[in-house]
């Protein structure tokens, strides 16, 4: 592991404070929020999304948690220190492994958007075709394919280096000339095309949902079926597109020798973490069942605290009463 550039990049104090505060707040929210989503959906089915979509969302949540641990936490440490101090193993995890997870997320979110669009357009055919067994095989195959594709350049001498202009570790195969074709395939096959599919599919979802809403209002105001799933998928998808837009501009611009200011290169790396933190918020805002689940957890914890306080007070009162009786008895004995 080593620096990929001899030029000195120094983050100014104000930017360091801003990104340190952002990371310090965002990382716990992302860890707790995604863990609660995973726990609630596995144990209590807290999101009313259907089994197939729920499995995809759970997979996406696991990928988000892994990226927070491998990429975001190391980014916070690097912002605070100003250089990479975590060693070559963590640099490999933050570079190659995080890239493999990221391109898996691109493809998975495109699949989620296309699946939801198809279930709205052809609900009967979708329920017949998309079985849980098929979806499990698809997700497993997608993860294996994306990781194999991302790890393949290592066989041809690709390395993971610390890039001070990005304040993180990145694989060098996206910048070396001998990996140029591989880089183009990565950008267009795993970044541009999935992003376009996400956008087009969600435009279609909004169009179908709007038409269904008009029909339901004309038929006595009945609620549109699957409304919560539509809102959850659309909100998570659009948030993902917004958060990865700056870093996509930086990656594509790099291939055309576009020079970006240093603050933009650091900011786009930090901005892409936004969806890890906000995905659980999207689920909470779009799902009444998930809100009830969170409320029940909060009330349960609160009731436990009340019981603990009551037991403590009862114990204290018992101790005080025992001490009072003992003192009274001793006083009577002394008087006699």
C-alpha positions as CSV (number, residue, x, y, z in Angstrom):
1,X,0.0,0.0,0.0
2,X,1.2,3.5,-0.8
3,X,0.2,6.9,-1.9
4,X,-0.9,7.1,-5.5
5,X,0.2,10.7,-6.0
6,X,3.1,12.7,-4.7
7,X,1.0,15.9,-4.5
8,X,0.1,17.0,-1.0
9,X,-3.6,17.2,-0.2
10,X,-4.6,18.9,3.0
11,X,-8.2,19.2,4.2
12,X,-8.9,22.6,5.6
13,X,-10.0,22.8,9.2
14,X,-13.6,23.9,8.5
15,X,-14.1,21.0,6.1
16,X,-12.5,18.6,8.5
17,X,-14.9,19.7,11.3
18,X,-18.0,19.5,8.9
19,X,-17.2,16.0,7.7
20,X,-16.2,14.8,11.1
21,X,-19.6,15.9,12.5
22,X,-21.4,14.4,9.6
23,X,-19.6,11.1,9.9
24,X,-19.9,11.0,13.7
25,X,-23.7,11.5,13.5
26,X,-24.2,9.4,10.4
27,X,-22.3,6.2,11.3
28,X,-24.3,5.4,14.5
29,X,-27.6,6.3,12.8
30,X,-26.7,4.0,9.9
31,X,-25.5,1.1,12.1
32,X,-28.5,1.3,14.5
33,X,-31.1,2.1,11.8
34,X,-30.1,-0.7,9.4
35,X,-29.7,-3.2,12.3
36,X,-33.2,-2.4,13.5
37,X,-34.6,-2.8,10.0
38,X,-32.9,-6.2,9.7
39,X,-34.1,-7.3,13.1
40,X,-37.6,-6.1,12.6
41,X,-38.1,-7.6,9.2
42,X,-36.6,-11.0,10.1
43,X,-38.3,-11.5,13.5
44,X,-41.5,-9.5,13.2
45,X,-42.0,-8.9,9.4
46,X,-42.2,-5.2,10.2
47,X,-42.3,-4.1,6.6
48,X,-45.4,-4.9,4.5
49,X,-43.6,-5.5,1.3
50,X,-44.3,-9.1,0.3
51,X,-41.8,-12.0,0.7
52,X,-39.9,-11.4,-2.5
53,X,-39.4,-7.7,-2.1
54,X,-38.7,-8.1,1.6
55,X,-35.8,-10.5,0.8
56,X,-34.3,-8.0,-1.6
57,X,-34.6,-5.2,1.0
58,X,-33.0,-7.4,3.7
59,X,-30.1,-8.2,1.3
60,X,-29.7,-4.5,0.5
61,X,-29.6,-3.7,4.3
62,X,-26.9,-6.3,4.9
63,X,-24.8,-4.7,2.1
64,X,-25.4,-1.3,3.6
65,X,-24.2,-2.4,7.0
66,X,-21.1,-4.0,5.5
67,X,-20.2,-0.8,3.6
68,X,-20.6,1.2,6.8
69,X,-18.1,-1.0,8.6
70,X,-15.6,-1.4,5.8
71,X,-15.8,2.0,4.2
72,X,-17.5,4.7,6.2
73,X,-15.8,4.1,9.6
74,X,-12.4,4.1,7.9
75,X,-13.4,7.3,6.1
76,X,-14.1,9.0,9.5
77,X,-10.8,8.0,10.9
78,X,-9.0,9.3,7.8
79,X,-10.8,12.6,7.9
80,X,-9.8,13.1,11.5
81,X,-6.2,12.0,11.2
82,X,-5.6,13.4,7.6
83,X,-3.8,10.2,6.4
84,X,-4.3,6.5,6.1
85,X,-3.2,4.7,9.3
86,X,-5.3,1.5,9.2
87,X,-2.9,-0.7,7.3
88,X,-3.0,-2.7,4.1
89,X,-5.7,-5.2,5.1
90,X,-8.2,-2.4,5.9
91,X,-7.1,-0.6,2.8
92,X,-8.0,-3.7,0.8
93,X,-11.4,-4.0,2.5
94,X,-12.1,-0.3,1.9
95,X,-11.1,-0.5,-1.7
96,X,-11.7,-3.8,-3.5
97,X,-14.3,-5.3,-1.1
98,X,-16.3,-2.0,-0.8
99,X,-16.3,-1.6,-4.6
100,X,-17.6,-5.2,-5.0
101,X,-20.4,-4.4,-2.5
102,X,-21.1,-1.1,-4.3
103,X,-21.6,-2.6,-7.7
104,X,-23.7,-5.3,-6.2
105,X,-25.9,-2.6,-4.7
106,X,-26.3,-0.9,-8.1
107,X,-27.5,-4.1,-9.7
108,X,-29.7,-5.1,-6.8
109,X,-31.4,-1.7,-6.6
110,X,-32.0,-1.9,-10.4
111,X,-33.5,-5.3,-9.9
112,X,-35.7,-4.1,-7.0
113,X,-37.0,-1.2,-9.1
114,X,-37.7,-3.4,-12.2
115,X,-39.4,-6.0,-10.0
116,X,-41.7,-3.5,-8.5
117,X,-42.5,-2.0,-11.9
118,X,-43.3,-5.4,-13.3
119,X,-45.5,-6.3,-10.3
120,X,-47.5,-3.1,-10.8
121,X,-47.8,-3.6,-14.6
122,X,-48.4,-7.4,-14.6
123,X,-49.3,-8.5,-11.0
124,X,-50.6,-12.0,-11.9
125,X,-47.6,-12.9,-14.1
126,X,-45.2,-11.5,-11.5
127,X,-46.6,-13.5,-8.7
128,X,-46.4,-16.7,-10.8
129,X,-42.9,-16.1,-12.1
130,X,-41.0,-14.5,-9.1
131,X,-40.9,-17.3,-6.6
132,X,-38.8,-17.2,-3.4
133,X,-36.6,-20.0,-4.7
134,X,-35.8,-18.2,-7.9
135,X,-35.1,-14.9,-6.2
136,X,-32.8,-16.5,-3.7
137,X,-30.8,-18.1,-6.5
138,X,-30.8,-14.8,-8.4
139,X,-29.5,-12.8,-5.4
140,X,-26.8,-15.4,-4.6
141,X,-25.7,-15.5,-8.3
142,X,-25.7,-11.7,-8.4
143,X,-23.4,-11.4,-5.4
144,X,-21.0,-14.1,-6.6
145,X,-20.8,-12.6,-10.1
146,X,-20.2,-9.0,-8.8
147,X,-17.5,-10.1,-6.4
148,X,-15.8,-12.4,-8.9
149,X,-15.8,-9.6,-11.5
150,X,-14.4,-7.1,-9.0
151,X,-11.7,-9.4,-7.7
152,X,-10.6,-10.6,-11.2
153,X,-8.1,-7.7,-11.9
154,X,-6.0,-8.8,-8.8
155,X,-4.9,-11.8,-10.9
156,X,-3.4,-9.3,-13.4
157,X,-1.5,-7.2,-10.9
158,X,-4.2,-4.7,-9.7
159,X,-3.5,-3.1,-6.3
160,X,-5.4,-1.1,-3.7
161,X,-3.8,2.2,-2.9
162,X,-4.6,5.2,-0.7
163,X,-5.6,8.2,-2.7
164,X,-5.1,11.4,-0.6
165,X,-7.3,13.4,-3.0
166,X,-10.2,11.2,-2.1
167,X,-9.1,10.5,1.5
168,X,-9.8,6.8,1.0
169,X,-8.4,3.6,-0.6
170,X,-9.3,2.8,-4.2
171,X,-8.3,0.0,-6.6
172,X,-5.8,1.3,-9.2
173,X,-7.4,-0.7,-12.1
174,X,-9.8,2.2,-12.8
175,X,-6.9,4.5,-13.5
176,X,-4.3,2.4,-15.2
177,X,-4.2,2.4,-19.0
178,X,-3.8,-1.4,-19.2
179,X,-7.2,-1.8,-17.5
180,X,-8.9,0.8,-19.7
181,X,-11.4,-1.7,-21.2
182,X,-12.2,-3.1,-17.8
183,X,-12.8,0.4,-16.5
184,X,-15.2,1.2,-19.3
185,X,-17.1,-2.0,-18.7
186,X,-17.3,-1.1,-15.0
187,X,-18.5,2.4,-15.6
188,X,-21.2,1.6,-18.2
189,X,-22.1,-1.9,-17.2
190,X,-22.2,-1.6,-13.4
191,X,-22.8,2.1,-12.9
192,X,-24.4,3.9,-15.8
193,X,-26.8,1.2,-17.1
194,X,-28.1,0.2,-13.6
195,X,-28.6,3.9,-12.7
196,X,-30.6,4.5,-15.9
197,X,-32.7,1.4,-15.2
198,X,-33.4,2.6,-11.7
199,X,-34.5,6.0,-13.0
200,X,-36.7,4.7,-15.8
201,X,-38.3,2.0,-13.7
202,X,-39.2,4.4,-10.9
203,X,-40.6,6.9,-13.4
204,X,-42.8,4.0,-14.6
205,X,-43.7,3.1,-11.0
206,X,-44.8,6.7,-10.3
207,X,-46.8,6.7,-13.6
208,X,-48.7,3.5,-12.8
209,X,-49.2,4.5,-9.1
210,X,-50.7,7.9,-10.2
211,X,-53.1,6.1,-12.7
212,X,-54.1,3.7,-10.0
213,X,-54.7,6.5,-7.5
214,X,-57.0,8.3,-10.0
215,X,-58.9,5.0,-10.6
216,X,-59.3,4.3,-6.9
217,X,-60.6,7.8,-6.2
218,X,-63.2,7.4,-8.9
219,X,-64.2,4.0,-7.5
220,X,-65.2,5.3,-4.0
221,X,-61.8,6.3,-2.7
222,X,-60.4,2.8,-2.1
223,X,-56.7,2.7,-1.2
224,X,-54.3,1.6,-3.8
225,X,-52.9,-1.9,-3.1
226,X,-49.2,-2.1,-2.3
227,X,-49.0,1.7,-1.7
228,X,-46.4,1.3,1.1
229,X,-44.2,-0.9,-1.1
230,X,-44.3,1.7,-3.9
231,X,-43.4,4.5,-1.6
232,X,-40.6,2.5,0.1
233,X,-39.0,1.4,-3.2
234,X,-39.3,4.8,-4.9
235,X,-37.9,6.7,-1.9
236,X,-34.9,4.4,-1.4
237,X,-34.2,4.3,-5.2
238,X,-34.3,8.1,-5.7
239,X,-32.2,8.7,-2.6
240,X,-29.6,6.2,-3.9
241,X,-29.6,8.0,-7.3
242,X,-29.1,11.4,-5.6
243,X,-26.4,10.2,-3.3
244,X,-24.3,8.5,-5.9
245,X,-24.6,11.3,-8.6
246,X,-21.6,13.3,-7.4
247,X,-19.2,10.4,-7.2
248,X,-20.5,9.1,-10.6
249,X,-19.6,12.5,-12.1
250,X,-16.2,12.3,-10.6
251,X,-15.5,8.7,-11.9
252,X,-16.8,9.4,-15.4
253,X,-15.0,12.8,-15.5
254,X,-11.8,11.1,-14.5
255,X,-11.8,9.0,-17.7
256,X,-12.1,12.2,-19.8
257,X,-9.3,14.0,-17.8
258,X,-11.7,16.4,-16.2
259,X,-10.1,18.2,-13.2
260,X,-12.2,18.7,-10.1
261,X,-11.5,20.9,-7.1
262,X,-10.2,19.1,-4.0
263,X,-13.3,20.0,-1.9
264,X,-15.5,18.3,-4.5
265,X,-13.5,15.1,-4.6
266,X,-13.7,14.8,-0.8
267,X,-17.4,15.8,-0.7
268,X,-18.6,13.4,-3.3
269,X,-17.0,10.5,-1.4
270,X,-18.8,11.6,1.8
271,X,-22.1,12.4,0.1
272,X,-22.5,8.8,-1.2
273,X,-22.8,7.6,2.4
274,X,-26.1,9.5,2.7
275,X,-28.3,6.6,1.6
276,X,-26.9,4.3,4.3
277,X,-28.1,6.7,7.0
278,X,-31.4,7.6,5.4
279,X,-32.7,4.3,4.1
280,X,-34.1,3.3,7.5
281,X,-35.8,6.7,7.7
282,X,-37.4,6.1,4.3
283,X,-38.8,2.8,5.6
284,X,-40.1,4.4,8.8
285,X,-41.8,7.2,6.9
286,X,-43.5,4.9,4.3
287,X,-44.5,2.0,6.5
288,X,-47.2,2.2,9.2
289,X,-46.3,-1.3,10.4
290,X,-42.7,-0.3,10.8
291,X,-43.7,2.8,12.8
292,X,-45.8,0.6,15.1
293,X,-42.9,-1.8,15.5
294,X,-40.5,1.0,16.5
295,X,-43.2,2.4,18.9
296,X,-43.7,-1.0,20.5
297,X,-39.9,-1.4,21.0
298,X,-39.7,2.1,22.6
299,X,-42.7,1.4,24.9
300,X,-41.3,-2.0,25.8
301,X,-37.9,-0.5,26.8
302,X,-39.7,2.3,28.7
303,X,-41.9,-0.2,30.6
304,X,-38.8,-2.2,31.6
305,X,-37.2,1.0,33.0
306,X,-40.4,1.8,34.9
307,X,-40.5,-1.7,36.4
308,X,-36.8,-1.4,37.3
309,X,-37.4,1.9,39.0
310,X,-40.4,0.5,40.9
311,X,-38.4,-2.5,42.0
312,X,-35.6,-0.2,43.1
313,X,-38.0,2.0,45.0
314,X,-39.7,-1.0,46.6
315,X,-36.3,-2.4,47.6
316,X,-35.2,0.9,49.0
317,X,-38.5,1.3,51.0
318,X,-38.1,-2.2,52.3
319,X,-34.5,-1.5,53.5
320,X,-35.6,1.8,55.0
321,X,-38.5,0.1,56.8
322,X,-36.3,-2.7,58.1
323,X,-33.8,-0.1,59.4
324,X,-36.5,1.9,61.0
325,X,-37.9,-1.2,62.8
326,X,-34.5,-2.2,64.0
327,X,-33.7,1.3,65.3
328,X,-37.1,1.4,67.1
329,X,-36.5,-2.0,68.7
330,X,-33.0,-1.0,69.8
331,X,-34.4,2.2,71.3
332,X,-37.0,0.3,73.3
333,X,-34.3,-2.1,74.6
334,X,-32.2,0.8,75.7
335,X,-35.1,2.4,77.5
336,X,-35.8,-0.8,79.4
